[in-house]
Amino acid sequence: MSVQGTVRQFARESRDGSVLLDDGSDVPFSAAAFDAGGLLLLRPGQRVRLERDAAGEVTLVTIVTFPGVG
């Protein structure tokens, strides 16, 4: 499942962070999800797309204008 939101926080050293979804939910993402998107950096306020698995775990973080992976 794909959703969009705004980067709330991103830790450059650990490569994890969280995204504020349009419904107000704060969704954390792991370094593995960040790395899967091939990104180098995220900034607070940046618009992103999250891919989530059936359990709701974030598996991919990409910039909204990038095509989906897979």
Secondary structure, DSSP 4 states (H G I P E B T S, - for coil): -EEEEEEEEEETTTTEEEEEETTS-EEEE-HHHHHHTT-S---TT-EEEEEE-TT--EEEEEETTSPPP-
